[in-house]
Every structure is written in C-alpha cells, then in structure tokens.
Amino acid sequence: MRAAGFSEPGGPEVLRLMELATPEAGPGQVRVRVKAAGVQPFDCAVRAGWTPPGVTGDLPRVPGNEFAGVIDQVGGAVTGQAAVGGTAGQEAVAGQVGGAVGQEAVAGQVGEAAGQGAVVGASSDAMAGPGGVTIGTEVLGFGRLDAYAEYIVVPADQVVVKPAGMPWEVAGGFSAGAQTAHIALETLGVGKGHTVVIHGAAGAVGTIAVQLAVDRGATVIGTGRPANHEYLRGLGAIPVAYGEGLLERIREAAPDGVDAALDAAGGDALVVSLALVADRGRILTLVEHGKAAELGIRVTPPSRSAARLAELADLHTRGQLRVHVRATYPLERAADAHRDVETGHGRGKVVITMD
C-alpha cells in the first residue's frame, strides 16, 4: 500500500511517499481503507522526532491518528455494538497526549482504546455486530499513528459509522479537533452563564470549542487574527485581536470577568489567561504541556471514545456543529500539508485525501 512516512525525523521534507505492506486486522480489530486523514500539530511533532508514549518499533514511521474510510476487513473475536449516528456502543477510553507545534495547536491524542469492541466478526468476510458495522461500512475513527496510508488497522471500538451527509474531508479531520474541544470544555466545567476565553479560536480545535461553548450557554471571547474576526462572529464568539494589549482588550470585552480559559495558542495567550482567571484549575492548555504542572493548570485528560465521537458526529448531522476545512492535499503532498499546519495561523482544518 501507499503511505506517507519518514525514515528519519526532521522537517516536512522528510515525509515521503512509501510502499509498505498492507496491514491485516487481528482479533478485536478492523481494517479501514482510508479516504481522508486529518493533519495536526501533533503529527508534526512526531515527524520532528517526538515519540508518543506507548509507541515502539523501528522506523519508518507513518503519522496520523484520525481518519475516515471504509471497513474492508474485520478481525475475529470482536464483540459489542457499534456507535451509530448519535447512539453509542460500549465506551472506550483512549490515551491522549498533546504535542505543541506553532500557534492554534491542537492537542495530539494517542492510545489504544480499552473495553468492549464496537463490532462483531469472525473473519474478513464476517458481518459485524448487532446494529451494526459490516464490510463496506463507512466510518470515521482514531488511533495511535498510521493514518497517512491507504489502509489502517485499529481496535474496533475506535470507529463509528460516518453520517451519510458528512463529506469525506470533514470526516477525516473530525475526530481529534471535535473530541479535544469537547473534553476540554467538559474538564473546565463550562456551562450556562459562564464567560470563557478561547485562544486560537479560529483553529481546528478552537472552531469546535467556540460552538460547543455557545451551545452550553456560555459567553465566548475568541482570540485570533483580525482576518478571522468575521468568521469567529459567525460561530458565536466575541472576537479579540492577538498582540500587545490583549489582556486589556479581553477585560473590555468581558467587564464582569472571565470564568475559564482554553489555550490553543500558547505563549502570551497563556500568560494572559493566568492574569484573567483566578482559579487555575479552570485554565486548560492544549499547547504548553511542559508548564502545566508547574503552573497548576489543566491539560486534556485521556477521554477519547467512540461514544463521544458518535455524539459529536450527530451534532454535525443535525447542523449544530460546523467544521471548516481550509485545505486538502493528496497523499503525495503530505509534506506540504505539514508546512501548511506549521504556519500556525490557519483557519480550520488541513486534511490529506487518498484519491
């Protein structure tokens, strides 16, 4: 199969098109023929030489931990029920680790899901599970690495049925940003009547977080470049420009104070958050993980699951969650996709497509 990987860490130029062996689904797993895969700052950190916890093995390494595609093989001994269109099967917890690269960074997420599987099957020809997923089912999902490839194998409880109306490029880049935003707001306890600052609000995670916070009844202050302010207003945020005087501008926009802050930008954004929010337990960074413990602030806990992903996909289906894909790149241009993400100032999501 074709894949975009690297044999030694480095800049975007080390990502090259490779021919690798097509993986086979083992017990408890499904193989997905990938149609699209999201690109995250986390992936750039992997390419640059960072090894996510739990990842072993020799190079070459293929980045990518979110994807969408079509199930073409089901391993044996897979039990449970699929999460389909807003209804959830057995919830599985996946590890999550952030990789900070550039501005408006998303939290990288890794880990094998635990617990009961999402489908049932005994072979590559097997019909999967009650309610459920079969060979040919269109899905979106998440894993550790390996999504920049024509095929990926993941535990069966890390995929959910793709809503029929969700475009492939949206589905491929949906899991990381949507789940990270949902987990972050849940961790911060953002709800009705609260005022929350979201830094990097036009980025992949920020776009989702703004909408989810507004839906919870919160007032959202979204920081970003002036070019993105109209976009942020459309999402329901009060836009505030980056740069000198940011603290004063936010205080002017939120005269009654700020209850929580979600930092998807790092640097000065975190400094401003510390000045705005008295309770450091209500500041969460997706970027400055190395400073979190020292400062007493939060990072996203390991809570990705098929149940959560299905709930968020259902919100998209019902028109309650917009996703902006700013650029798509073919697999052979994965290096250009990384260059795009590493500019750190783009609006929405970058996605790799397989055909």
N, C-alpha and C positions, 0 to 999 in steps of 0.2 A: 504494500500500500504506500501511497504518498503521505509524507508528513513534513512539517516544518520544525526542525530541531537544530541543536548545536552540539558540536563535539568538544568545544572548549568555551568557557564563559567569556563574555566581553560585551562590546557594543552591539547595536542592532544588526550590524553587518555579519555577525557570526551565525545568525539564523539562516539556514539553507534548506532547500528542498531536498528530501532524502527518500530513498526507497527502503522501507522497513518491513519486517514480517507482519502479516495481518494477525492480530491477537485473536485468541479463542475464548469464548465465555466458559468459565468454570462453574462449579457449584455455587449457587446463590447469585450468579451474575447474569447480566445481559450484555450483548454486543450491539452497539448503535452505529449505523452508517451515518456519519456526521454530515450535516448540511451547512451548519454555521457554528462558529465558536467565538465567544466574546474575548476581547483583549483588555487586560487590566494592568495597572502599575505593578501588581503582584507578579505578573508574568515577566515583566521587565526586570524585576529583582531576581527572579530565578535565572533568567538569561545572563544577568550580570555576575552570577556566581553564588547567590544565596541558595542554600538547600533547605527546603521546608522541613519542619520536624516530622520524623517518621519516614522520610523519603530516603531510600537506599538504592544502590545499584550504580553501575558504571555509566559513563557517557557512551553514546549520545543521549541527550535528554530532550523531551518534547514538552513545551509549556502548554498551558491552557487548562482551566478547571471548571469551565462552564460551556455548555454545548446544546445543540438541538439536532435531531436527526430521526432516523427510522430504525426501529429494532429489527435486526436481521438474524439474531441468534439468541436463544435462551438456554442458560446452563441448567443442570439438574439441581434438585433439592432446593428449589426456590419456593418459599411459602409465604402466604399473606395475601393482601389485597392492594390493588393499585390505588394511587391517589389520582382522581379523575375530576377535572373541571370544577374545582372548588370543594370537592369532597375528598377527605383524606383517608388513607390507609394507615397502617402502623407507622407511628412517627419514629424517625431515625435521627440520631444526633451525629453530626459530623464535626470534626475539629476545624478550627478557624484560626488563622494566623495572619496578621497584617504585614504587608510589605510596603514600605513608604518609598515612592518614587515620584518626585515632582509635585506640582500643585494639584488640587482637587483629586487626590489619590483615593482609590477605593481600598477597602480592607481586603487583602488576599485571604482566601479561605481554602483550607486543605482538610483532608481527613477521610477515612473510610467510615461510612455510616454503620451504626450498630443496630441490633434489634431484628425484628421480623422483616422479611423481604416484602417487596411490593408486587411480585408476580409469582405465578406457579408454572413450572415447566420441567420436563424431564430430558429434553433434547433440543437441538436446534430447530426441530420441526414442531415442538410442543406448543400447544395452546396454553396461554398463560392466564392463570388465575381467575377466581370469581370476579366478575365485573370487568374482566379486565383486559390485560395487555397481551397482545399476540404478536407473532411475527408480522411485520408491516405496520405496527402501531407507531404513529408519530409522537415523539416525546421531547421534552427538554429536561436537562439534569445537570448534575455537578459531580466532581470527583477530586482527585489529587492533582494530577498533571495529565498530559497526553491528549488534550482536546484538539490541538492543531494537527489533526490527522484525519484520514478518510474513515477510519474506524476507531472506536474507543470501547473498552470493556470497563464496566463499573458494577458495583453491587446493585441488585435490582431495586433496592429501596432508596436509590438516589436518582430515580427518574419519575416524572409524572407525565400524564397524557398532555400533549400540546393542544391548546384550544384551536379549533378549526380556523378561526379568523385571525390568529396571530401569525404575522409574517415570519419566515424563517430567520431573517436577520435580527428581528426583535427577540425571537425565542432563544437564539443562540447566545445573545448578550443579556439575558434577563435574570438568570439565577443569582449571580454574585451581587449586582447592584441592588436588586429588589430585596433579597434576604438580608444583606448587610444593613440597609436602611431600616428595615422592619425590626431587626434585632436591636439596633442602636436606639431607636425611639422607645422600644419596649424596656430596654435597660435603663434609660433615662427617666422613664415614667412620664413621658409627655402625654398630656391629655387636655381636656376642655378647660379653657381659661388660662392656660399656661402661655408664656412667651418664650420661644426657643430661637436661638441664633443657629443657623446652618451655614457654615463656612464652605466655600466651594460649591455653592448651591446649584450651579448650572451643570456640574459634572454628573457622571453616571449614577453615583450614589445620591448625590445632592438632589437631583431631579426627582427621584423616587421619594426621598425623605421629606422634601417640601410637601408633596402631595399627600403623603400619609399623615404628616403632622397636621395639615389643614383639615383633613378628613376627621382627625381626632378632636377637632375643635380648638386647636392651638393657634396663636398668632405667630407667624413665622417671619423672622428677619433673615433674608438671604443675601450673603455677601458674594460679590462677583464683579467682573469687569463691566463697565458701562454698556458695552456692546451686548451684554446678556440681560440687561435690566428689563427690557420689554418681555423677553422670554420668561423671566422669573415672575413678573407680574401675572403673566398668563397662567402660571402654575399656582398662584395664590399667595406668593410671598411679597413682602415689602423689600425691594432691593436696596442695597447699600454698597457703595463702591469700596474696593480694596484701597490700600495705600495709607499714607500719612493722614492722621486724623480719624482713623477707622473707629476707635473707641468712642470718640465724641459723636460721630455720626450715628452709631448704633444707639447711644444713650438718647439722642434726639428722637430717633425713630421709636424707641421704647421707653418713654418717660417714667413708666411705672416699674421699670426694672426688667431683668431677664431671669427666667427660672432655670434654663438649661441651655447647653451649647453642644453642638455636634461639629467637631473639627474634621473636615475633609480636605483641608488645605495645608495645615502645619505652619511652622514659623511664627510670624507675627499674629496670625489668627489664633493660635493657642495662647499667646501672651495676653491678647485682648480678652479671650474667654475667661482667663483666670481673674482678670480685673472686673469682669461683668457678673460672674456667678459666684455667690458666696459659698455655696455648698459644692465642694469639689467632686463629690460623688455624683453630681449632675452635669459633669463635663465629660464628654467621651471623645477620644481622638481615634481617627482611622489611620493616622499618619505617624505621630510621634510616640511610637510604642516604647522606645527606649527610655522616655522620660515619664511614662505613665505612673509607674510605681513610686518613683521619687516625688512626684507632684501630688499623688493621691487621687488621680483621676482615673476614669474608666477606659477600657478597651472593649471591643465586642467579644462576648463570650462564645464558646463553641456550640452554636444552636441551630445550624442549618439542618433542614429536614425536608422530606418530601411533602409532609403535611403543610408546612409553612409555604413552600413553593407553590403548591396547588392552590392555597388560599389567595396568594398574590396573583397568580395567573388568572384566577377567576375575577379578581378586581379589574384586571386588564380587559377581560372579555366583556365585562359589564360597563366598560367605558369610564371607570373610576380611577384608572392609573395609566397615564400617558408615558410612553418611552420614546426618547429621541435618539435615533441612530444617525450620527453625524457623518460617518464614513464606513464603507465596506471595502475590503481588499481581498483579492484572490489568494489562495494558499501560497503561491509562489512569491507573493509580495508581503509576507509576514514581517519582514524586516521594516518595510515602510509603515506597516501598522504600528509597530513598536515606536518608530520615530514620531508618529503622529501622537500617540499616547504620552510620550515623554516630553512633548511641548508643554504639558501641564495646564493648558488653558482652554482646552476644547469643550464644547457644549455636548453633553450626552455621551453616547457610546460609540466605540470603534469595534468592528466585527470582521472576522475572517470568514469568507464563504468558500465552499468546496467545489461548487460548479456554477 
